[in-house]
Structure formats: C-alpha cells, structure tokens
C-alpha cells in the first residue's frame, strides 16, 4: 500500500513540474512574442508576477486534478481515458487561470488574448500528457513484468476457473497475482495455487490482502452468485464477474481493454472519484457550518438533559461503519442512564426508557447533532445508510443476506431509509427500511444526497421524526 502511495506522489510531482514548465513557457512567449520584450536591454524575469505564478499556478492545477479524482490508483488507469480527462481538465483550468491572472489591460488588441490562452492551453496539455504518459507507460511495464501485481482470489466452478486462469496466463497486462482458488463444485488444486474453502473466503481476503476477486460462475446460477457476492461485498476489493450472453446483451459488461477476458466490474467505490472527494469535502464543510449555526441549540439541549435526568449529556455507542469496521457513534442522551441494563433493545413510540427531553429531541432529530463530530472524524457521512449495532446487524443479515452491501459506504446521519421509513422498533421494520438503504447505495450521487437532505430538513422543521 505504501508503494502505491509513493507512485501516486510521483504522479503529483510530475503534474507540478508540468505546471511550472507550462507557466515558464507562457511567460516567455508573452514577454518576447506579444509584448516584444528587448532582451538586450533588461531581463523579463524581474517581474514579481512571474515568481508569484510559479508558486500559485501549480497549486491550482494540483487542486483541479485532485477534485477530479486523478490521484487515486495509477496502476489501473487507462491511457486513453486519462488523455481525454486531462484534455477536459486542462481546458477548464486554463479558463480559470486566464480570467484570474492573465486578463489585464497590457495587451494592444484582442488577438493577443487569444494567443495567450492558446499558448497556455497547448503548453499545459503538452507537458502534462508527455510526463503522464511516460510515467503510465513505466507503470504498465512494471505490471507486465510482474514487479507490481494485485493479489487475486478466483471463486467458481473448476471449468470456469481453469478458463479464467488460461486467459490470465496469456495476457499479463492485468497484473493479477493468484493467491488462492475457491471452488463451488468439487474442484481440485490447479498449478499449485492454494485452495480456499468457501467458508474461509472472508478471513482469506483479510490475511492475504486480496485486492481483486473474480467470480467465475454462470450468472444464471443466481442463488450461488448472490451468496458469493455477499461473502465479499463488504470488503474493500474489486469484484469481477464472468458474464454470460444475457449480461453482454443487457450492456452490463464493462471493458477497459481490447484483449483478454471481459468482466462485469464492480469497483469497491460505487461513485466516481470526483463525486467521492466532493462528497467528503461537502461533509466536512457542512458539518463545521452546522455545528457553528446550531451551537446555541447544543447549549440549551445540554442544560435540559442535565436538568431532566441523571447521567451524562452525550451517549457513545459502538456501531458498524464502512467495511464493517466498528466505531463509536456520538449522540445526545435521550434515554435513562440504565436504558440497556437488560441488554440491547430497540426503541418504540411509547418507550418508557426515553426521557421527556428525549421525546422532544427524537421528534426533531436534535439528538443526532453530535454525529457531525463523527462526520468530521471520517467515521460517517451526512448521507448514508443507517449505522447499526453488531447485535442487530447480525439479526438483519440472517433475514436479508444482502445487508452486507451497506458496508460498502460510510453510514450517514440521515438516509433514504430514515426519510422514507424513520426509526425502526423491530427487526422486521429494520428489514423494511433496509430496502431503501440498498436502493440508495445502487443510486449514489451528489444529486441524490441533496434530495435526501431536503426531505430531512422538512422532517426536522415539521417535527415528523419518530
């Protein structure tokens, strides 16, 4: 993992170098070609704007590339897609820089503006593409030569597994390092690759640091495929499924290469990288603003809780977060201090454990305000599936094995399930609410988050929480 970060760091350094070279080229072009600077009289590089640009301009480019998801995984980048992405980002970045730094009254005619913009665009594009492609070609060489690889587990019938292994043996560009095989039939060891029982897949993924799982079963075997998906769905792995003819005709097959096996690809992150980054920035900024705006409410609530019942103001409870990792959720205490002396129990509308202040807080969702701290820490998002305790998560999973899909994303303060259904007082109700959380995960987007937030605000304003 540290090696991956180092490669991404070098990629970022090359972008900084490209920005510096493009700025120096533009400056030279503008001084000598547009402004007709006389080099034999004085040097043009006495201008402080030149040195300011050397500091500021690279930062602008790095931020643009960061927000568009450039610095993620160098090894899985498609060179064609990277070229198109670089082209678009360069155009946008040049427009920003032109209007922010280059639009002034020093030029004699508008033609000079056009020349300045074109010089910046082509210089930035040329240096970025040249340096990036050189580096990407180098990483592709390391993958093909076996110096870099992705730990892989293949799961399926013996016939399908052998078929995939032959394909991977022919095409080395995938960089897959086979760590184990798991058979859904009475398969046997192939080429000395260790065999893993189906029940041990989860621990094998963790212990061997598996990054990719290939499911080599016929997709008409829906029950078997579903069970396999549940086995690996909550892990931070890249899932690939061998498609059949129906999958191909229904356009679910995604190919990033021309040669080699075609897969239905399910990445560990379900939204585009720029959306993931944007969602995280929105979470942090919105949480800080929300805490500042609601600070008077915090003070009043803390006083009311202390006056209403014995116990602390805040309540910490262990919940399951992304990839099933436990964390402590933070809330205003809305129940008696001994509410769970008899063990975990769901709340109901007339729950005697809830305090008088707690009833009011739950109605307007005020008890969840401290969760903004969890969001800032990175344990939660503002919008996401509801975080459950391990005790209830295990009960839900017995009824709906698909429940593990909620671990693909961070849990949220609010969710589609909370908007559509609200709090659940039984496991059956939790299962009903789960349907909406799964729908959200399959349709995640910033637009969807905004819609959920609007309905959440309505719920809070009108006191429709339960």
C-alpha positions in Angstrom: 0.0 0.0 0.0 2.9 2.3 0.8 4.3 1.6 -2.6 1.1 2.6 -4.2 1.1 5.9 -2.4 4.6 6.6 -3.5 3.7 6.1 -7.1 0.7 8.5 -6.7 3.1 11.0 -5.1 5.4 10.9 -8.1 2.4 11.4 -10.4 1.5 14.5 -8.4 5.2 15.8 -8.6 5.1 15.3 -12.4 1.9 17.4 -12.5 3.7 20.2 -10.6 6.6 20.0 -12.9 4.3 20.2 -16.0 2.6 23.3 -14.5 5.9 25.0 -13.9 7.2 24.3 -17.4 3.9 25.5 -18.9 3.9 28.7 -16.9 7.5 29.5 -17.8 6.8 28.7 -21.5 3.7 31.0 -21.4 5.7 33.8 -19.7 8.5 33.6 -22.2 6.0 33.6 -25.1 4.0 36.5 -23.8 7.1 38.7 -23.0 9.0 38.1 -26.2 6.3 37.5 -28.8 3.3 39.5 -27.6 5.0 42.3 -25.6 8.1 42.3 -27.9 10.4 42.5 -24.9 14.0 43.6 -25.7 16.3 41.0 -24.2 19.4 43.1 -24.7 18.1 45.9 -22.5 16.9 44.1 -19.3 15.7 40.7 -18.2 12.0 40.0 -18.2 12.3 37.8 -15.2 12.5 40.7 -12.8 8.7 40.8 -12.8 7.3 39.6 -9.4 4.2 38.2 -11.2 6.4 35.5 -12.7 7.5 34.2 -9.3 4.1 34.5 -7.8 2.8 32.4 -10.7 5.5 29.7 -10.0 4.0 29.3 -6.5 0.3 29.7 -7.2 -0.3 28.2 -10.6 0.9 24.6 -9.7 -1.3 24.6 -6.7 -4.4 25.4 -8.9 -3.6 22.5 -11.2 -3.0 20.1 -8.3 -6.3 21.0 -6.7 -8.2 20.6 -10.1 -6.6 17.2 -10.6 -7.3 16.2 -7.1 -11.0 17.1 -7.2 -11.4 15.2 -10.5 -10.0 12.1 -8.9 -6.7 11.9 -10.7 -4.6 10.9 -7.7 -6.3 7.6 -6.9 -4.8 4.4 -8.5 -2.0 4.9 -11.0 -1.9 1.2 -11.8 -5.4 0.9 -13.1 -5.5 4.0 -15.3 -6.5 3.7 -18.9 -4.2 5.9 -21.0 -6.9 6.8 -23.5 -9.3 7.8 -20.7 -6.5 9.7 -18.9 -5.8 11.6 -22.1 -9.5 12.6 -22.5 -9.7 13.5 -18.8 -6.5 15.6 -19.0 -7.8 17.4 -22.1 -11.0 18.4 -20.3 -9.4 19.4 -17.0 -6.7 21.4 -18.9 -9.4 23.4 -20.8 -11.3 24.2 -17.6 -8.1 25.1 -15.7 -6.8 27.3 -18.5 -10.1 29.2 -18.5 -9.8 29.8 -14.7 -6.2 30.9 -14.9 -6.8 33.1 -17.9 -9.6 35.1 -16.2 -8.0 35.1 -12.8 -4.4 36.0 -13.7 -3.9 36.8 -17.4 -6.9 39.1 -18.3 -5.4 42.6 -18.0 -5.0 45.8 -20.0 -1.4 45.4 -21.1 -2.2 43.9 -24.5 -2.8 46.1 -27.5 -5.5 44.1 -29.2 -7.8 41.1 -28.5 -5.8 38.8 -30.8 -3.2 38.8 -28.0 -5.7 37.4 -25.6 -6.4 34.5 -27.9 -2.8 33.8 -28.4 -2.1 34.0 -24.7 -4.9 31.5 -24.0 -3.9 29.1 -26.8 -0.2 29.2 -25.7 -1.2 28.4 -22.1 -3.6 25.6 -23.2 -1.2 23.8 -25.6 1.8 24.2 -23.3 0.0 22.8 -20.3 -1.5 20.0 -22.3 1.8 19.1 -24.0 3.8 18.9 -20.8 1.0 17.2 -18.8 0.4 14.5 -21.4 4.1 13.9 -22.1 5.1 13.4 -18.5 1.9 11.5 -17.5 2.1 9.1 -20.4 5.8 8.4 -19.8 5.0 7.6 -16.2 1.9 5.5 -17.1 3.9 3.5 -19.7 6.5 2.8 -17.0 3.9 1.5 -14.5 2.4 -0.6 -17.3 5.8 -2.1 -17.9 6.2 -2.9 -14.2 2.8 -4.7 -14.2 3.6 -6.7 -17.3 7.0 -7.7 -16.0 5.4 -8.9 -12.7 7.1 -6.3 -10.5 3.8 -4.9 -9.5 0.6 -7.0 -9.1 -2.8 -7.3 -7.5 -3.4 -10.1 -5.0 -6.3 -12.1 -6.5 -8.7 -14.8 -5.5 -10.8 -16.7 -8.1 -14.0 -18.3 -7.0 -16.2 -20.6 -9.1 -16.6 -23.9 -10.8 -13.4 -25.8 -11.8 -14.1 -25.5 -15.5 -14.7 -21.7 -15.3 -11.7 -21.2 -13.0 -9.4 -23.0 -15.5 -10.8 -20.9 -18.3 -10.0 -17.7 -16.5 -6.5 -18.9 -15.5 -5.7 -19.6 -19.1 -6.8 -16.2 -20.2 -4.8 -14.5 -17.4 -1.7 -16.6 -18.3 -1.9 -15.4 -21.9 -2.4 -11.7 -21.1 -0.1 -10.3 -18.4 -1.4 -6.8 -18.5 -3.9 -7.4 -15.7 -1.1 -7.9 -13.2 -3.1 -10.4 -11.2 -1.2 -12.4 -8.7 -3.2 -15.6 -7.9 -3.2 -16.2 -4.1 -5.9 -18.7 -4.0 -8.8 -20.6 -5.7 -12.1 -21.4 -4.1 -14.4 -23.9 -5.8 -18.2 -24.0 -5.8 -18.1 -27.6 -7.0 -15.7 -30.5 -6.3 -12.7 -28.7 -7.8 -9.1 -29.6 -7.3 -5.8 -27.7 -6.9 -4.6 -26.1 -10.2 -1.0 -25.4 -10.9 -0.2 -25.5 -7.2 -2.4 -22.4 -6.3 -3.8 -22.9 -2.8 -7.4 -24.0 -2.5 -9.6 -22.0 -0.1 -12.9 -23.3 1.3 -16.0 -21.1 0.7 -16.5 -20.6 4.4 -12.9 -19.2 4.8 -13.1 -16.7 2.0 -13.6 -13.7 4.3 -10.6 -14.4 6.5 -8.5 -15.3 3.5 -9.2 -11.9 1.9 -8.1 -10.1 5.1 -5.0 -12.3 5.8 -3.7 -12.3 2.2 -4.6 -8.7 1.5 -6.7 -9.7 -1.5 -7.4 -6.7 -3.8 -9.4 -8.4 -6.6 -11.9 -11.3 -6.5 -13.0 -12.9 -9.7 -16.3 -14.8 -9.6 -16.2 -17.5 -12.3 -19.7 -18.9 -12.1 -22.5 -18.8 -14.6 -24.7 -15.8 -13.9 -27.9 -17.9 -14.3 -26.9 -19.5 -11.0 -28.4 -16.5 -9.3 -28.6 -18.0 -5.8 -24.9 -19.2 -5.9 -23.7 -15.9 -7.3 -25.7 -13.9 -4.8 -24.1 -15.9 -1.9 -20.7 -15.3 -3.3 -21.4 -11.6 -3.7 -22.4 -11.4 0.0 -19.2 -13.2 1.0 -17.0 -10.4 -0.4 -19.4 -7.5 -0.8 -18.5 -5.7 2.4 -14.7 -5.9 1.7 -12.6 -3.3 0.1 -12.0 -5.4 -3.0 -12.5 -5.0 -6.8 -15.1 -7.7 -7.9 -15.1 -9.1 -11.4 -17.8 -11.4 -12.7 -17.6 -13.6 -15.8 -20.6 -12.6 -17.9 -22.9 -14.8 -19.9 -24.7 -13.8 -23.2 -27.6 -12.2 -21.4 -25.2 -9.9 -19.4 -23.5 -8.9 -22.6 -26.7 -8.1 -24.4 -28.1 -6.2 -21.4 -25.0 -4.0 -21.5 -23.8 -4.8 -18.0 -20.3 -5.8 -19.2 -17.7 -3.1 -18.8 -14.4 -3.4 -20.8 -11.3 -1.2 -20.2 -9.2 -3.1 -22.6 -9.4 -4.8 -26.0 -7.6 -8.0 -25.4 -8.2 -10.6 -22.7 -11.2 -11.6 -20.6 -14.3 -9.4 -20.4 -15.8 -8.9 -17.0 -18.8 -7.3 -15.2 -16.7 -5.0 -13.0 -17.9 -3.9 -9.5 -15.4 -1.4 -8.0 -15.0 -1.0 -4.2 -16.1 2.6 -4.5 -19.6 2.9 -6.0 -19.4 6.5 -7.2 -17.0 8.4 -9.4 -13.8 9.6 -7.6 -14.6 13.3 -8.1 -18.0 12.7 -6.5 -16.4 10.8 -3.6 -14.0 13.6 -3.0 -16.7 16.2 -3.4 -19.0 14.3 -1.0 -16.2 14.2 1.6 -15.4 17.9 1.3 -19.2 18.7 1.5 -19.5 16.5 4.6 -16.6 18.3 6.4 -17.6 21.9 5.4 -21.3 21.3 6.0 -20.7 19.7 9.4 -18.5 22.6 10.6 -21.1 25.1 9.5 -23.9 23.1 11.0 -22.1 22.9 14.4 -21.4 26.7 14.4 -25.0 27.5 13.4 -26.6 25.1 16.0 -24.2 25.9 18.8 -26.9 27.8 20.8 -29.1 24.7 20.4 -26.3 22.5 21.8 -26.0 24.7 24.9 -29.8 24.6 25.6 -30.1 20.9 25.0 -27.1 20.1 27.3 -28.7 22.1 30.1 -32.1 20.5 29.6 -30.6 17.0 29.6 -28.8 17.6 32.9 -32.0 19.1 34.5 -34.3 16.3 33.2 -32.5 13.1 34.3 -29.3 11.7 35.8 -26.4 10.8 33.6 -24.1 12.3 31.0 -25.0 14.7 28.3 -23.6 12.6 25.5 -24.1 9.0 24.7 -21.5 6.8 23.0 -22.5 3.5 21.4 -20.5 1.1 19.2 -21.8 0.8 15.6 -20.6 -0.8 12.4 -19.1 1.6 9.8 -17.7 1.2 6.3 -16.3 -2.3 5.6 -17.9 -3.4 8.9 -15.3 -1.5 10.9 -16.6 -0.7 14.4 -16.7 2.9 15.6 -18.4 4.9 18.5 -21.3 7.0 17.4 -22.0 10.1 19.4 -25.5 11.4 20.3 -27.2 13.5 22.9 -28.5 11.1 25.5 -32.3 10.7 25.0 -32.8 7.7 27.4 -32.4 6.9 31.0 -28.8 6.1 32.1 -29.7 2.5 32.7 -31.7 2.1 29.5 -29.9 -1.1 28.3 -29.2 -2.7 31.7 -31.2 -5.8 30.4 -29.3 -5.8 27.1 -29.8 -4.3 23.6 -33.3 -3.4 22.8 -34.9 -1.3 20.0 -37.0 1.8 20.8 -40.7 2.2 20.2 -43.1 5.2 20.1 -44.1 4.7 23.7 -40.8 3.5 25.1 -40.6 4.2 28.9 -36.8 4.4 28.7 -37.0 7.7 26.7 -36.8 10.8 28.9 -39.2 13.8 28.4 -36.5 15.8 26.8 -35.5 12.8 24.8 -39.0 12.5 23.2 -38.7 16.1 22.0 -35.2 15.6 20.7 -36.1 12.5 18.8 -39.1 14.2 17.2 -36.9 17.0 15.8 -33.8 14.7 15.4 -31.9 17.0 17.7 -30.3 14.0 19.5 -28.3 13.3 16.3 -26.5 16.7 16.2 -23.3 15.4 17.8 -22.9 13.0 14.9 -21.4 15.9 12.9 -18.3 15.2 15.0 -18.3 11.6 13.7 -18.6 13.0 10.2 -15.6 15.3 10.6 -13.6 12.4 12.1 -14.4 10.4 8.9 -16.4 7.6 10.6 -19.7 8.8 9.0 -21.1 10.8 6.1 -24.0 13.2 6.3 -26.0 11.0 3.9 -25.6 7.2 4.0 -27.2 4.0 5.3 -28.1 3.9 9.0 -25.3 2.6 11.2 -26.5 -0.4 13.2 -25.1 -2.2 16.2 -23.4 -5.6 15.6 -26.1 -7.3 17.6 -28.9 -6.1 15.3 -26.8 -6.2 12.1 -26.4 -10.0 12.6 -30.1 -10.4 13.1 -30.9 -8.5 9.9 -28.3 -10.4 7.9 -30.0 -13.7 8.9 -33.2 -12.4 7.3 -31.6 -10.5 4.4 -28.1 -11.6 3.4 -27.8 -8.6 1.1 -27.5 -6.4 4.3 -23.7 -6.6 4.0 -23.9 -4.3 1.0 -24.5 -1.3 3.3 -20.9 -1.7 4.5 -19.6 -0.6 1.1 -20.2 3.0 2.1 -19.9 5.1 5.2 -23.1 5.3 7.3 -24.9 8.6 7.5 -26.6 10.9 9.9 -29.6 10.7 7.6 -30.5 8.3 4.9 -33.1 7.4 2.3 -34.3 4.7 4.7 -34.8 7.3 7.5 -36.6 9.7 5.2 -38.9 7.0 3.8 -39.4 5.0 6.9 -38.0 6.6 10.0 -36.8 4.8 13.2 -37.5 1.1 13.5 -38.8 -0.6 16.6 -38.4 -4.2 15.5 -36.1 -6.2 13.3 -38.9 -6.7 10.8 -39.2 -2.9 10.5 -35.4 -2.6 10.2 -35.6 -5.1 7.2 -38.2 -3.0 5.6 -36.1 0.2 6.0 -33.1 -1.7 4.6 -34.7 -1.8 1.2 -34.4 2.0 0.8 -30.8 2.0 2.0 -29.9 -0.6 -0.6 -31.7 1.5 -3.3 -29.6 4.5 -2.2 -26.3 2.6 -2.4 -27.1 1.5 -6.0 -28.0 5.1 -7.0 -25.5 7.1 -5.0 -24.8 10.6 -6.3 -24.4 14.1 -5.1 -27.8 14.9 -6.5 -29.4 12.1 -4.6 -27.7 13.3 -1.4 -29.2 16.8 -1.9 -32.7 15.4 -2.4 -32.4 13.3 0.8 -31.1 16.4 2.7 -34.1 18.5 1.5 -36.5 15.9 2.8 -34.6 15.6 6.0 -34.8 19.3 6.6 -38.6 19.1 6.1 -38.8 16.3 8.6 -36.8 18.3 11.2 -38.8 21.5 10.6 -42.2 19.9 10.9 -41.2 17.5 13.7 -42.1 14.4 11.8 -39.3 12.3 13.3 -40.2 9.2 15.3 
